């Protein structure tokens, strides 16, 4: 279909560092741990009553052979922070971990992040394995 984004499309309107590691089994379920590094300076915080407000929406999904959906998780990060907290986040960076539980195997990991303040997207597809 023309105009439909492909699973391999990559967008980088927001700079995000993405890494994956195999996650040890929790209650018998192995998985993939998605580690994200994001600079708060790249987000479009809005000011509301002297605070900095933004919402970051993240979706991670694993796809098996033939692009078949296996599992996925959505995470919302609602921030309503003070000027001091924002300054601390700018110094340290924003680090987020999302775990996707899946059977052992080789997958494609699709990750999409949207900054609610600007509507800008980051999207990538990476190989991922659950040993």
Secondary structure, DSSP 8 states (H G I E B T S, - for coil): -TT---TT--EESS-EEEEEEEEEEETTEEEEEEEEEE-GGGS--EEETTEEEEEEEEEEEEE-GGG-EEEEEEEEEEEEE-HHHHHHHHHH-EEEEEEEE--SEEEEEEEEEEETTT--EEEEEEEEEE-
